[in-house]
């Protein structure tokens, strides 16, 4: 093995070799299993740099397979989620990555929109509808639509966060809030209440003077904290960064971030997120004196 080839790159290379050299009847199930394993390895990794370096090669592989099976809903879904995750990994980094993050979030939303459209015809072209028609469709969605709603809602929320300096993007907040609120109405415990984290973020994009609802955002962050059982440390980081800083609550800000720093980041399926959360918490604590 070439010296310096890290674990993430080895896994990606294995997938690429399987795709290139395997027989067509064997590729799909093998890639599905290995792809699932790879994503689990990423989520359980405590090395964000390795994961960030590994994801692009896997994305290219998924895109290549998708080109030969463009109506595969499962593949569209997994690729959309991976693009969204990669965009999130680059968030809050160097300013020259802002444009790249926007492009990645664009792709995530495009793929998510294609997936939900194939899953249910009524969900096609939702972004092009006026709010009244959009709301009528979303409010008719049922429990078996939860996965589609969550896929579209999270990709759309990520897209707005990546483009929050664009008022045309921010103007779509109401649609995403409705999607997330309807998910809660259908099943409050869906994905252990992760939806409340997105609702908190959506309500804290704008300050109160411009229509934001910080009190409601706080309620959502607290609900997310309770329902995730404190296992997802990024909930506390977002709570501090997007709510406590917005209302200039230094005591809450520091208490939340110190809780993150003192926690064990090793949690099944959350280690990568928690490691990133601790890195971000350290940065926020370091800059607190300047901010407050």
RONU-514550 format. One record per residue (C-alpha): residue in three letters; x, y, z; residue number from 1. Coordinates in nm, 2 decimals. Last residue first. Layout:
REM residues N
type,c1,c2,c3,seq
ala,X,Y,Z,NUM
...
***
This chain:
REM residues 292
type,c1,c2,c3,seq
unk,-1.98,3.97,2.36,292
unk,-1.82,3.88,2.02,291
unk,-1.46,3.97,2.10,290
unk,-1.47,3.79,2.44,289
unk,-1.65,3.49,2.29,288
unk,-1.39,3.42,2.02,287
unk,-1.21,3.15,2.20,286
unk,-1.53,3.00,2.33,285
unk,-1.67,2.99,1.97,284
unk,-1.35,2.82,1.84,283
unk,-1.35,2.56,2.11,282
unk,-1.72,2.48,2.05,281
unk,-1.64,2.44,1.67,280
unk,-1.38,2.18,1.74,279
unk,-1.61,2.01,2.00,278
unk,-1.89,2.00,1.75,277
unk,-1.67,1.86,1.48,276
unk,-1.58,1.57,1.71,275
unk,-1.95,1.53,1.80,274
unk,-2.05,1.51,1.43,273
unk,-1.78,1.25,1.36,272
unk,-1.87,1.05,1.67,271
unk,-2.24,1.05,1.60,270
unk,-2.32,0.71,1.45,269
unk,-2.23,0.53,1.77,268
unk,-2.12,0.79,2.02,267
unk,-1.76,0.88,2.11,266
unk,-1.76,1.25,2.17,265
unk,-1.73,1.21,2.55,264
unk,-1.86,1.54,2.70,263
unk,-1.65,1.81,2.87,262
unk,-1.61,2.03,2.56,261
unk,-1.98,2.01,2.48,260
unk,-2.08,2.11,2.83,259
unk,-1.84,2.40,2.81,258
unk,-2.01,2.51,2.49,257
unk,-2.36,2.51,2.65,256
unk,-2.24,2.70,2.96,255
unk,-2.05,2.95,2.76,254
unk,-2.34,3.05,2.54,253
unk,-2.59,3.04,2.83,252
unk,-2.39,3.29,3.03,251
unk,-2.31,3.51,2.73,250
unk,-2.67,3.56,2.63,249
unk,-2.63,3.81,2.35,248
unk,-2.97,3.74,2.19,247
unk,-2.82,3.63,1.86,246
unk,-2.52,3.48,2.03,245
unk,-2.73,3.26,2.25,244
unk,-2.95,3.15,1.96,243
unk,-2.74,3.06,1.65,242
unk,-2.40,2.99,1.80,241
unk,-2.50,2.86,2.14,240
unk,-2.80,2.64,2.03,239
unk,-2.59,2.54,1.72,238
unk,-2.32,2.41,1.95,237
unk,-2.57,2.24,2.19,236
unk,-2.73,2.05,1.90,235
unk,-2.39,1.97,1.76,234
unk,-2.33,1.76,2.08,233
unk,-2.57,1.49,1.96,232
unk,-2.58,1.25,2.26,231
unk,-2.76,1.50,2.48,230
unk,-3.07,1.28,2.49,229
unk,-3.16,1.36,2.14,228
unk,-3.52,1.44,2.25,227
unk,-3.41,1.67,2.52,226
unk,-3.16,1.87,2.32,225
unk,-3.40,1.89,2.03,224
unk,-3.67,2.03,2.26,223
unk,-3.43,2.28,2.40,222
unk,-3.33,2.39,2.05,221
unk,-3.70,2.42,1.95,220
unk,-3.79,2.63,2.25,219
unk,-3.49,2.85,2.20,218
unk,-3.59,2.91,1.83,217
unk,-3.94,3.00,1.94,216
unk,-3.80,3.27,2.17,215
unk,-3.56,3.38,1.89,214
unk,-3.85,3.43,1.64,213
unk,-3.70,3.60,1.33,212
unk,-3.90,3.85,1.14,211
unk,-3.64,4.12,1.05,210
unk,-3.63,4.29,1.39,209
unk,-3.63,3.95,1.56,208
unk,-3.30,3.86,1.39,207
unk,-3.31,3.62,1.09,206
unk,-3.15,3.28,1.06,205
unk,-3.27,3.19,1.41,204
unk,-3.61,3.04,1.33,203
unk,-3.46,2.81,1.07,202
unk,-3.19,2.69,1.30,201
unk,-3.45,2.60,1.57,200
unk,-3.67,2.43,1.32,199
unk,-3.37,2.23,1.20,198
unk,-3.29,2.12,1.55,197
unk,-3.65,2.03,1.61,196
unk,-3.64,1.79,1.31,195
unk,-3.38,1.59,1.49,194
unk,-3.65,1.46,1.72,193
unk,-3.53,1.11,1.76,192
unk,-3.54,1.04,1.38,191
unk,-3.92,1.08,1.39,190
unk,-4.03,1.13,1.75,189
unk,-4.29,1.40,1.68,188
unk,-4.45,1.19,1.41,187
unk,-4.71,1.33,1.17,186
unk,-4.73,1.67,1.33,185
unk,-4.35,1.69,1.37,184
unk,-4.31,1.61,1.00,183
unk,-4.57,1.88,0.92,182
unk,-4.37,2.13,1.12,181
unk,-4.06,2.04,0.92,180
unk,-4.23,2.08,0.58,179
unk,-4.40,2.41,0.69,178
unk,-4.07,2.55,0.81,177
unk,-3.92,2.46,0.47,176
unk,-4.19,2.65,0.29,175
unk,-4.17,2.95,0.52,174
unk,-3.79,2.98,0.48,173
unk,-3.82,3.03,0.11,172
unk,-3.77,3.41,0.13,171
unk,-3.43,3.34,0.27,170
unk,-3.32,3.21,-0.07,169
unk,-3.44,3.51,-0.26,168
unk,-3.28,3.73,0.02,167
unk,-2.94,3.59,-0.07,166
unk,-2.70,3.62,0.23,165
unk,-2.85,3.30,0.37,164
unk,-2.73,3.10,0.07,163
unk,-2.56,2.81,0.25,162
unk,-2.82,2.82,0.52,161
unk,-3.10,2.82,0.26,160
unk,-2.94,2.52,0.08,159
unk,-2.91,2.33,0.41,158
unk,-3.28,2.40,0.48,157
unk,-3.37,2.27,0.14,156
unk,-3.16,1.95,0.18,155
unk,-3.31,1.90,0.53,154
unk,-3.67,1.96,0.41,153
unk,-3.64,1.74,0.09,152
unk,-3.50,1.44,0.27,151
unk,-3.73,1.49,0.57,150
unk,-4.04,1.51,0.35,149
unk,-3.94,1.21,0.15,148
unk,-3.87,1.00,0.46,147
unk,-4.20,1.11,0.62,146
unk,-4.42,1.03,0.31,145
unk,-4.55,0.70,0.46,144
unk,-4.68,0.91,0.75,143
unk,-4.91,1.12,0.53,142
unk,-4.87,1.42,0.31,141
unk,-5.19,1.63,0.26,140
unk,-5.05,1.93,0.45,139
unk,-4.75,1.93,0.21,138
unk,-4.97,1.95,-0.10,137
unk,-5.20,2.22,0.02,136
unk,-4.90,2.42,0.15,135
unk,-4.74,2.43,-0.19,134
unk,-5.06,2.54,-0.36,133
unk,-5.09,2.83,-0.11,132
unk,-4.72,2.91,-0.11,131
unk,-4.69,2.96,-0.49,130
unk,-4.54,2.66,-0.66,129
unk,-4.20,2.65,-0.83,128
unk,-4.01,2.50,-0.53,127
unk,-4.25,2.21,-0.53,126
unk,-4.16,2.10,-0.88,125
unk,-4.26,1.74,-0.82,124
unk,-4.39,1.63,-0.48,123
unk,-4.74,1.55,-0.62,122
unk,-4.58,1.28,-0.84,121
unk,-4.46,1.08,-0.54,120
unk,-4.13,0.88,-0.51,119
unk,-3.99,1.00,-0.84,118
unk,-4.06,1.36,-0.73,117
unk,-3.90,1.29,-0.39,116
unk,-3.58,1.16,-0.55,115
unk,-3.55,1.44,-0.81,114
unk,-3.60,1.71,-0.54,113
unk,-3.33,1.54,-0.32,112
unk,-3.09,1.54,-0.62,111
unk,-3.15,1.91,-0.69,110
unk,-3.13,2.00,-0.32,109
unk,-2.79,1.82,-0.27,108
unk,-2.66,1.97,-0.59,107
unk,-2.74,2.33,-0.49,106
unk,-2.59,2.25,-0.14,105
unk,-2.26,2.15,-0.31,104
unk,-2.26,2.46,-0.52,103
unk,-2.32,2.69,-0.22,102
unk,-2.05,2.52,-0.02,101
unk,-1.81,2.57,-0.31,100
unk,-1.90,2.94,-0.32,99
unk,-1.83,2.98,0.05,98
unk,-1.50,2.79,0.03,97
unk,-1.30,3.11,-0.03,96
unk,-1.43,3.24,0.31,95
unk,-1.24,2.97,0.49,94
unk,-1.44,2.74,0.71,93
unk,-1.77,2.79,0.88,92
unk,-1.94,2.53,0.66,91
unk,-1.71,2.29,0.48,90
unk,-1.84,1.98,0.67,89
unk,-2.20,2.10,0.61,88
unk,-2.14,2.10,0.23,87
unk,-2.01,1.74,0.26,86
unk,-2.31,1.63,0.45,85
unk,-2.55,1.79,0.20,84
unk,-2.36,1.62,-0.09,83
unk,-2.38,1.29,0.10,82
unk,-2.75,1.32,0.17,81
unk,-2.82,1.39,-0.20,80
unk,-2.61,1.09,-0.30,79
unk,-2.80,0.86,-0.05,78
unk,-3.14,0.98,-0.18,77
unk,-3.05,0.96,-0.55,76
unk,-2.92,0.61,-0.49,75
unk,-3.23,0.50,-0.31,74
unk,-3.46,0.66,-0.57,73
unk,-3.29,0.50,-0.86,72
unk,-3.43,0.70,-1.15,71
unk,-3.09,0.80,-1.30,70
unk,-2.95,0.44,-1.32,69
unk,-2.65,0.47,-1.56,68
unk,-2.57,0.83,-1.46,67
unk,-2.64,0.73,-1.09,66
unk,-2.35,0.49,-1.10,65
unk,-2.11,0.76,-1.21,64
unk,-2.25,1.01,-0.96,63
unk,-2.20,0.76,-0.68,62
unk,-1.84,0.71,-0.78,61
unk,-1.78,1.09,-0.80,60
unk,-1.93,1.13,-0.46,59
unk,-1.70,0.86,-0.32,58
unk,-1.40,1.04,-0.46,57
unk,-1.52,1.37,-0.31,56
unk,-1.59,1.21,0.04,55
unk,-1.24,1.09,0.13,54
unk,-1.07,1.43,0.20,53
unk,-1.35,1.55,0.42,52
unk,-1.35,1.21,0.60,51
unk,-0.98,1.22,0.67,50
unk,-1.00,1.58,0.79,49
unk,-1.29,1.50,1.02,48
unk,-1.09,1.24,1.22,47
unk,-1.31,1.10,1.50,46
unk,-1.48,0.85,1.26,45
unk,-1.81,0.68,1.35,44
unk,-2.01,0.87,1.10,43
unk,-1.75,0.81,0.83,42
unk,-1.73,0.44,0.91,41
unk,-2.11,0.42,0.89,40
unk,-2.10,0.59,0.55,39
unk,-1.85,0.34,0.43,38
unk,-2.05,0.04,0.55,37
unk,-2.36,0.17,0.37,36
unk,-2.15,0.21,0.06,35
unk,-2.01,-0.13,0.10,34
unk,-2.35,-0.29,0.12,33
unk,-2.50,-0.09,-0.17,32
unk,-2.19,-0.12,-0.37,31
unk,-2.20,-0.50,-0.34,30
unk,-2.57,-0.51,-0.42,29
unk,-2.52,-0.29,-0.73,28
unk,-2.19,-0.43,-0.86,27
unk,-2.26,-0.80,-0.88,26
unk,-2.49,-0.82,-1.18,25
unk,-2.27,-0.57,-1.36,24
unk,-1.95,-0.77,-1.32,23
unk,-1.68,-0.61,-1.11,22
unk,-1.36,-0.44,-1.23,21
unk,-1.45,-0.07,-1.25,20
unk,-1.70,-0.07,-0.97,19
unk,-1.51,-0.29,-0.74,18
unk,-1.20,-0.08,-0.80,17
unk,-1.39,0.24,-0.71,16
unk,-1.53,0.09,-0.40,15
unk,-1.19,-0.03,-0.28,14
unk,-1.04,0.32,-0.36,13
unk,-1.31,0.48,-0.14,12
unk,-1.22,0.24,0.15,11
unk,-0.85,0.30,0.11,10
unk,-0.91,0.68,0.09,9
unk,-1.09,0.68,0.42,8
unk,-0.82,0.47,0.59,7
unk,-0.53,0.69,0.49,6
unk,-0.29,0.64,0.20,5
unk,0.03,0.79,0.35,4
unk,0.26,0.52,0.22,3
unk,0.13,0.34,-0.08,2
unk,0.00,0.00,0.00,1
***
